[in-house]
Amino acid sequence: MVSVIVDKTVYADAVISKAVYWESGDFVVCRETEGSIERVSFTLKQGHTADETSVAERFFTRLNDFKLQQIVNDETKDIRTILYVKAFAHNDDFEETAD
């Protein structure tokens, strides 16, 4: 079993959940939270041959990847909304009219 400690003030629960999901194919994952600290334990599933020694490294790489994706999503949310509205709206709604 491999355990890692995650600071929930650094990584949101959604980010941790996504990273856990990616490891759940080869590992049984247990999450225990105490305050702002979460212990994530990985136990290799029977019949799987994943590298237990690198699971912590992969997990933190995934945490950082998902955190960056969340930052980009948050920063571009308004732009995406505008693009969706413009894409599905009638063109007449966005035509500038000369007075």
PyMOL commands that set and color helices and strands:
alter all, ss='L'
color gray80, all
select helices_A, chain A and resi 13-23+52-88+91-94
alter helices_A, ss='H'
color red, helices_A
select strands_A, chain A and resi 2-7+27-34+37-44
alter strands_A, ss='S'
color yellow, strands_A
deselect
rebuild
show_as cartoon
